[in-house]
């Protein structure tokens, strides 16, 4: 099959592209390289079945040409900068919502019928039910990122209904692992490299979060794409556990052999839109036969090892 992967030079996109190639598929990577790294494509570029098309998802003409003849579009390109959303509110609208409309419109013009979409557990805002299932009532959105992804989901559902497409929507928790280039492990490790004796934490350290190792995430995406049968299927992707930020700090500093002094700011939310508790019900994807192989602690340790082995990732941030 022929897959187009938007955001193919990013963290999850590059890992997904490698897996698709290993499974024998043809992959067209589409990325403007604004945050993606060419180094993440070093393995993919060795394959004759891989082709990189530099391009922006906001360029509908270029995107339409890129998806022509594809069997499936894996739409992972996005602005994932949740923390600073209120400082540049147009970015989430453009790069998450309008870009998703562009992908769908390019697919419609090219007759492409299948899409996978990387959404987020942030669409649940601050829910009242934990673990939170896919059919939980949507609350008031608390971040521009979550709102833009929810709008993208709605567009996919409307295009599937209107044009006979099929969509798989994946609501991720935070993803960890090789090629990780932003997030709390990145931020904490970068701080500790610069001043090992102190660590500043956004929030009170009591925020409860769930995380998922990137290869477990890719396993789930590909299984769902193979097994799902509805016009639009929505899957939570996460582990059946969560940890406090302070737990994560303990694993990170323990791995590094450090005992820094900790300081905190921001209260129970580290920034506007930071949900103090994220824990998703993943029973639906588990019923298809999927289960994560790594615990949150193991995922954090793998991420740290990647960052230690690849200091250029931090230096170019």
N, C-alpha and C positions, 0 to 999 in steps of 0.2 A: 504494500500500500504506500501511497505518497502522503506524507504529513508535512504541513507547514507549521513551524513553531515560532510564534512571535515572542520576542524577548529571549531568543535562543542563546544569547551570550551572557545571560544572567545566571543567578544561583540555581534555581529550580529548572529553568529552561535548558541550560547546558547539560545538566544531569539527565533530563528527560530525552534530549536529543541523542546523547550517547546510548541510552537504553534502546531507543527505537532503532538506531543503526545496528546495535548488537543483535536485535531481533530480526534483522534482515530487511527493514523497511527503507524507503527512500525518504530523505529529510531535506526540506528547504528551510533554512534558518533565516529569519527576518528580524533585524535589530538595528537601531540607530547608534548603538555603542555609546550612548550617553552615560549609562551606568554599567552596562555589560562589559565584560573583559574578553579580549581576544584570546588571552591565555586559557580561559575556560573552554575554548573551542579547539584546543590543540589536539585533542584526541579525535574529535569529530572531523576536523579538516583533513585527516589522513584517509578518510573513507571516500571512495569513488561515488558513493550514494549520497553524499552530503554536498549541498551547495549553499553558500552564504550570500544573501542578498541584502546589502546595507540599505536600510530604509526606515522611515518613520511611520508609525501607525496613524499619524494625523495626515499623511499624504495618501488620499484615497486612490489616486490614479496608480501610484507605485504599488500600493497594497493589492489592488485588484489584479495587477499583472502578476504579483507574487503568488497569489492563491489559485490562479487559473490552473485547472487540471488536478487539483488536490483532492484527495479522498476525505481528509480530516484536517481541520485547523485546530491546533492546540494554542489557545490564546493566553499567554502568560505575561506579555508586555504590560507594564503598569508602573505608576508611581507608587512605591511602597513606603514613602516617607510619612508615616502616620503622625509622628511627634510634631512636625512643623507645619501641619496642614493649615492651621489658622494663619500662618504667616504668608502663605501663597495659595489662597483658596481656589484660584482658577486652575492650578496644576492638577488637582484631583478630577475636576470636571473634564479637562482636556484629555489627560493621559489615561484616565480610567473609564469615564462614561462615553465621551465622544469617540475615543479610540475604539471602544467596543462596538459602537454603532458603525464605525468605518469598517471594522472586520466583518460584521454581519452584512453590510451592504456590498462589500467586495465579494463575499460568498454568494449572495443573491445574484449578483451580476455574472458570476462565474459558474453558477449551478452547483456549488459545493454544499453538501447537505449536513455535515457533521461538525460540531464544535465542542471542544472542551474548554472550560473557563475557570481560571483560578480566582475564586472569590475569597471570602474571609469570614472567620467567626465573628469579626467586628460588626457584621450586619445585625447581630442580635443586640447590639448596644449593651445595656446593663439588664439582662433578663432576670426573671424571678424564678425560673426553673433550672436546676442543675442536677446532673449534666443536661445541657440544653439540646433538645432534639431538633431535627430539621423542620418540623411543623410547629415549632414554638411561635406564638404571636410576636410579630415584629414590634418592638417598643420604639420610643422616640430615638432617632439616631443620635449618637453622642460624638461622632467624629466625621469629618468631611470625607475621609478615606472610606469608612464604612458606608456612608450615604452614597458615594460614587459607585461603589461595588454593588450595592443594592439596586441602583438604577441600571447598572450593566446587566444584572440578573433579569430584571424586568424586560429589558430590550430583547434579551435572548429568548425569553418565554414568548414574547409577542411575535418575533420573527419565526420561531418554530411553529406557532399557531397559524401565522399568516402565509408562510411559504413552504410548509412541509419539511422544515429542518428538524434535526434531532440534536439536543443539547445535553451535556453533562456538566453540572455546576458543582465545583468543589469548594467547600467552605473550610479553609485551612485554619488550624492554630498556627503559631509561629513555627517556622521550619528551621532545623539545625543541620549541620553537617559540612561536608567538603564543598568548597567554593562559597561558603557563607561570607557575606561582605557587609552586612549591617544588622543591627539588633543588639540586645543587651550583652551577649557574650562578647561580641566585637567591641562594644563600648567599654566594658569592664576591663577586658584584656589590654586594650589600648591605653587606658588610664594606668593600669598596673605596670605596663612596660615603661611608662614615663616617670611614674613615682610609686614604686612598690610598697611604700609604707602607708599609703592612704588611698581610700576609694570613696568617691562621692556617688550617692545613689539617689536617683529621682524617685520620689515616693517614700513611704515609710518602711519599705522592705517586707511588708506583710501582704502585698499584692499576690494573688494566687493565679498562676498561669499554667497552661498546658503547652507542650512542645512536641514536635514530631521530627524524627530523623528523615533526611531528604530521600534516601533510597526506599524507606517505607512509604513515603508519600508517592513516589513514582510507581511503586508496586500497586498502590491503591488506585491511582489514576488509570493505569492500563487495565487492571482487572475490571473496574467499573465500566470503562469504555467497551470492553468485550461483553460484559454480562448484562448491562442495563438495557431495558427494552422500551421504556416510555419515551414520549416525544421530548419531555424535559425531566431529567432526573437530578435530584439535589442530594449531595453526600457531604456530611461532616467528615473531616479527616483530622484525627488526633489520637492521642493515647488515652487509656482508661485511668489516667492518673494526672495529678497536677502537683506543682510545688510552689512554695513561697519564694519570692525573690531572694530572701535571706538564705534559703536552702541552696539556691543556685550559686550565690556568692560563696557559700561554704565549699561547694564542690569545685568551683573555679580556683579559689585561693588554695584549697588543699592540693589540687592537681599541680599548681605552680609552686607549692611549698612556701606560701606567703601568709602573713598574719597582719594585714593592714588595719589601720584605724578607719572606722566607717563613719561617714557623715551622711545625713539624710535631708531632703528638702521636698516640699510639695504636698505633704500629707498623704492620704490614702491613694491619691492619683498623682502620678509623676508629671503629667502634662494634661492639657485639655484633650479629652477624648480617650484617655487611658482608662480602660475598664479594670476595676480592681479584682475581678474574678472572671476568668475565662476557662470553661470546662465543658467540652462538647460530648454529647451522646453519639457514639460512633457505631451503634448496634446495626444500623442499616448496611454499612459497608462490610461489617464483620459477617453478616449473614450471607454475603457473597463468597466467603471463604478467606477474607483478608485478616491479618493480625500484624501489628508492628513487631519487629524483631528486636528493636533496641528500646531500653527504658529512657526516660528523660535524662537521667544522670549519665548514661552511656552516650547519648547524643551530644550532651554538653562537652563531655570529655573528647569525643571525636572532633567536635568543632574546634576546641582549643588546640588539639594536636595539629589540625590543618593550619590554623593561624600561626602556630609556632613554626611549622615547616615552611610556611609561605609568608614571610614578613612583608613582602612587597604588597600584599593585599591591604595591609594597614597603612603602609607608607604612601600609597596612591589614593587613599580615601579622601 
